[in-house]
Amino acid sequence: TLICMDVLEHIEPLEIEETVKALASLSNHALIGIANHSDKWRGVQLHLIQQGSLWWESLLSRYYHSISSLYQSKRFFVFEVKS
C-alpha cells in the first residue's frame, strides 16, 4: 500500500496528472490525503491546488478503478484508491 498524505496539493497544477499517474504505477492500492485550504509561508502560497473532493475524485478516477472517501471535511480529504 502506498500512503500519500498532504502532498498532492503542493504539486504544480501542470504536473498533477503526471504525478498521479506515477503514484498509480507504484502500487495498486493507496491511501491519499489532500488538504484543501490556503497555506502560506512568508507570503508564498504552499497549497498550489485548492479543489474540492469531486475534482480530486475525477482526477484519481483516471488512474484508479475504485475510489472510496474515508474522510471528508472542507479542509481535508482522505481517499482509498485501488486499480
C-alpha positions in Angstrom: 0.0 0.0 0.0 1.2 3.4 -0.9 0.5 6.2 1.6 0.5 9.8 0.3 -0.7 12.3 2.9 -0.7 16.1 2.5 1.5 16.1 -0.7 -0.6 16.4 -3.9 -1.9 19.9 -3.1 1.7 21.1 -3.3 2.3 19.9 -6.8 2.3 22.4 -9.7 -1.1 22.2 -11.5 0.6 21.4 -14.8 2.4 18.4 -13.2 -0.5 16.9 -11.3 -1.7 14.4 -14.0 1.9 13.0 -14.4 2.3 12.8 -10.6 -0.9 10.9 -10.0 -0.1 8.6 -12.9 3.3 7.9 -11.4 1.8 7.1 -8.0 -0.7 4.7 -9.6 2.3 2.9 -11.2 3.9 2.3 -7.8 1.1 0.5 -6.2 -2.4 -0.8 -7.0 -3.7 0.3 -3.5 -3.2 3.7 -1.9 -4.4 6.0 0.8 -4.3 9.6 -0.4 -4.8 12.6 1.9 -5.3 16.0 0.4 -5.5 19.4 2.1 -8.0 21.9 0.7 -7.2 25.3 2.2 -4.9 28.2 1.8 -1.5 27.7 3.4 1.0 30.5 3.2 4.6 30.7 4.5 6.3 34.1 4.3 3.7 35.2 1.9 4.1 32.3 -0.5 1.1 30.0 -1.2 2.1 26.4 -0.5 -1.1 24.7 -1.5 -0.9 25.2 -5.2 -4.1 23.2 -5.9 -7.2 24.1 -3.9 -10.0 22.0 -5.3 -13.0 20.2 -3.9 -13.3 16.5 -3.4 -15.2 15.9 -6.6 -12.4 17.5 -8.6 -9.9 15.1 -6.9 -12.1 12.1 -7.4 -12.4 12.9 -11.1 -8.6 13.1 -11.4 -8.0 9.9 -9.4 -10.6 8.0 -11.4 -8.4 8.4 -14.5 -5.8 6.1 -12.8 -7.7 4.1 -10.3 -10.9 2.0 -10.7 -12.1 2.1 -7.2 -12.2 5.3 -5.1 -13.6 5.4 -1.6 -13.9 8.5 0.5 -12.7 7.6 4.0 -12.8 11.1 5.5 -14.1 14.5 4.2 -14.2 18.0 5.6 -14.0 21.4 3.9 -10.2 21.4 4.7 -9.1 17.8 4.2 -10.0 14.6 2.3 -8.7 11.1 2.6 -9.3 8.6 -0.2 -8.7 4.9 -0.5 -8.0 4.0 -4.1 -7.4 0.7 -5.9 -6.6 -0.1 -9.5 
